[in-house]
Amino acid sequence: MTDQRAKALWRLVQDEVRRIEFHDERTALTAALHMDLVNRESSIDKRLAVARDRGDFGTQPSGKQHGYDALRHWWGVGIRMLGHAVDERLDYLREHPAEWQEYFNDTTLPTYRRPSRGAQPVFADLFVTTVFMKGRFVQRRITERLITAKEDDVAYYTARALPEMDDASSSIPVRALWGCRELRIPSRPGEPILTKLVFPSPLRRGEQHYFSSEATASDVDTERRAINVEIDHYGIAPGRRSKTTPTSGLTIRIRFDEAEPPDAVWWYADVADRERYDRPGPGDDRWIKVTPLGEAEHTFTEACQPLANYGISVAWRRA
């Protein structure tokens, strides 16, 4: 019984590490606490260095690797965050002892970080966004969602469409296509245009609903270098496909203009903004092939975490 309790406590700690909001602190904890089964160095310092050397922390804006002071800083901040999170979780379990059971179950189900307090109260079982390019610009974006309500009386989903680098001043309206009606939220100049996609009736906790929307731009002239999805809700399920059709999770599709083919395309997941545009190395599995029809797509097989960004990056040919 003692071994089972120890394993349950360790699963709790691992769960809280995965829920850490900040990428660098979470990466430092994963390496330092032996959660990376490949990184088996004998000391915390050595494990942090291995994680740094293989690129887990990304690079500085100059392209150089981060110094050891940065690694130790992220480890120090991360362990303080983890201690606070574990303390809060144990307090909660003291009041709700039945929920200890999830840590005694040796399960392979994905673990999700806690969303922000203002997160939309839905979980996405399926999220497919399809982008049509005109030249190097996004002309049209269609998004399909199958969601599960995480609380009672979920009446709408708030959507926005932003151009490159999340420039709020150039955002465009979102239009309802299926399973919802649009309701524009008033905004001031320079603020993002937000749209409520209102469901036919409010959802009860655990109830599912499918709906779709689109955003069409007529005068956006910002060269697009990434198609990004920000997880502002409770997360997205791991991706699965039935032959060529996504059946769960996040899938991003791009149809390029035949007059402006890309030079390179790759996907990124749960990375800092600066890392979206770092090209993968030769042989990396993040490269995406563009079909003869000018189409590129990727289904994210891992769970998509709250407070994170996932997407496809594009490098254009230069004259």
N, C-alpha and C positions, 0 to 999 in steps of 0.2 A: 504493500500500500504506500510505503514511503517513496518508492521509486515512481509510482504513478503520480503522486503529488508533486514530486520534483519535476517530472516531465510536463505536468499541467502548468506549473509555474513558469517553466522555460518557454512553453508555447505562448503563455500570456506575454512574456517579455518580447518574444519575437513578433507577436502581433502588434505590440505597441511600437516597435522599431519600424515596422512597415507603414504604420500610420503617421510617422513623423512627416511633417509638411514639407520641410526644406531638403532639397536634393542632396546637397553636400554633407549636411549633418547626418542624413539617413545613410548615405554611402559610407561615411566614416564609421558609424555604428555597425553596419553590416560587416565591414571588414574586421573591426576590432573585436567584435563579440563572436567570432567564428561562425557567423551565419552564412558565409560564402564557403562552400565545401571545397572549392578549388584552391582558395587562398589559405594554405595551411602553415604559414610561417610561424615561428616559435614565440614571437613577441608582438605586442600591439604596434610598436613602431615599425617593425618589418612588414606587418600586414597592411598598414596604411600606405607604406611606400610601394608595395606591390600593386595595390589598387590604383595609386597615382600613376605608376609607370605604365599600366595597361590602359589608361585613359578613362577610368571610372569617374574621375572628377572633372573631366574636360581639361581645357587649357586656359591660360590667361589671355586677355585681349591681344597681347603681343604674339601669341602662339606658343609661348614657353610653358613648361610644366609649372604647376604650383609649387612653391617652396614648402619646406617641412613645417614652418611656423603656421601656415594656413591649414595644413592637415591636422596639426595638434589643436588649433583653434576650433575647427569643425568637430573634432572628437570631444573636446571639452564642453562646447555648447550642446552638442548632441546628447552627451551622457546626462547633463543637467535636465534637458528637456525630457529624456527618457525616464529619469527618476521621478520627475513631477507627474508624468503620464501614468506610470505604474502605481504611484501612490494614489492618484485619483481613481484608477481602475479598481484597486484593492478596496478602497472605501466604498465604491459602488457595489462590489461583489459581497461585501459584508452585509449590505442591506438587501441584496438580491442573491442569496446563496445558490439558488437553483441554476443560475446562469454560469456557474463554474463548470457545468457539464460540457459546454462547448470546448473547454480546454482539455478534458479527459478523453475526448473523441479524437483519435488520430486520423484526421480528415485531410483530403487534398483540395478541399474547396478553397477558392481564392480569398484572401484577406484584404479588406479595403481600409484605407486610412479614414479617419473621421472627417467628414466634410466641414466646411466653415459654417458658422452660425447662420449666415444668410443664404446657404445653399438651397437650390430649388429641391423640394421634397419628393423627388422622383429618382428611380434607378432605371437606367436604360438597358433593356434586354437586347435590343437591336438598334443600331444607329448607322445609317448609310447616308453619306453625303456625296453627291455627284456634281462635279464642276465642269463647265464648258468654257473653254478659253476662246478669246478673240484676240489674235496676236499674242502678246505677252500679258494680257489683262483678263481678269475673270469677268465674263459677261453674264453668266447665269449659274446659280448654285441651288440644287434641289436637295433637301434633307428629309429623310424618312426616319421616324422614331417609333419604336414599340417600348413603352415605359410601364413601370410598376410604381404605383403610389406608395410612398413611405409613411404617409399619415392620412387621416381622414380629411374629406372636403378639399381635395386638390382640384381646383377649378380651371387652371390654365398653366401654360408653360411660357416663360419669357424668352424671346429670341432676339438676336441682333446679328447684323451682318457688317463686319468691318473689313476694310481693305488691308493691304500690307502694313505690318508693324502696328496693328490695332489702332489706327488713326481715327479717333472718334469723330473728328470734324468731317470725315469723308464717308461716314457710314450710310447705308442705304436701307430702305424699308424692306420688311419681310412680309410676304403675302401668303395667306393660307391656301392650301391645295386640297387637303382631304382630312376629314375627321376633326376639324376645328374651324373657327372663324377668327379673323384678325381684329385686334383692338389696339390702336396706336396709343402709346403712352406719351403724353406731352413732354417735350424736351426743349432746352435752351440751345442757342447756336453754340457749336463746339462740343456739345454733349452727344453721346451715341444715340441713335434712333432705336428705341426699344419697342417691341411689339408683343402684346399678349396673344398667344394662340389659345383661344378659349375652347374648352371641350364641350360636347353636347350636354353633359351633366357632370357635376363634381364626382371625382373618383373616391372610393373608399380605400382605406389602407389595404394594400395587397392586390387591388384591382388593376388590371392591365388596360392599356388603350393604345391604338395605333393612330398616328396622324403624320401629315407631311406638309412642308412649306417650301417656298422658293424666294430667292432674292435675285433681282435682275438689275444690272447696272448699265446705264446708257452713256455715261460720260466719265467713268473712272479711268484715269490715265496713269495709275501707279503700277509699275512693273511688278508682277507677282512672283515672289521667290519662295513662298510656302503656302500650302493649304492647311490651316491649323484648326483644330477642334479643342476648345477649352472645356474642361470638365467642371462645370459650375453646379453640379448636383451630386448625387450619391455614388456615381461611378457607372461604368459600362461593363457588361459581362465579357468574359473571354470570347474571342472570335472563333466561330465555327462556320464551315461551308459545306454545302451539298453540291458536289461537282463545281459548277461555276457560280452558284448562288449563295450569298451570305445568309446564314440562318440565325446567327447571334453575333453580338459584339460590334465593334467599330470597324467599318469599311469606308475608305476614302477612294473615290474614283476621279480621274481627270481625263477629259477628252481635249487634246491639244489641237490648235489650229494647224492645219497642214502647211500653211505658209510660214509658221514659226515653231518648228520642232525644237524641243529642249536639247541641251548638250548632255545633261545628266539628271537623274531622278533618284531619290532615296527617301526612306522613311525615318522618322525619329519618334521617340517615346519617352515621356516623363523626363525631359532635359531642361536645362536652363535656356533662356531665350537665345543667348549667344551661341549655343551649340546647335541650333537648328540648321545653320548654314555651314557647319564643318563637314566636309566631304568624308565619307567612310574610306577606309583603306582598301587596297586591292583585295578582292576575294571576300569582302565583308558581305554578310547576308542581307544587309539593309539596302543594297542596290535594287532598283526596280527597272525591269525592262519595259520599254514602250513598244506596243504592238504595231503592226503595219497600218492599223486604223488610227494610230495616234493616241491610243488609250493606255493609261497606266493606273494600276490600283493596288491597294494593299489592305489586307484584313489583319488586325492586331490580335494575335492569338492569346496574349496575356490580358489579364483584367486591366482596365483603364481606371486609374485612381483619381479620386476627387482632388481638386486643387492642382491639377497637372495639365500639361498640353501635349497633344499627340498630332502628328501630321505628316505630310509629304513635302519635301523640299525640292526645289527646281533650280538648276543652274542653266543659264541661257548661253547660247553661242555668241561669241564676241567677234566683231569685224576685225 
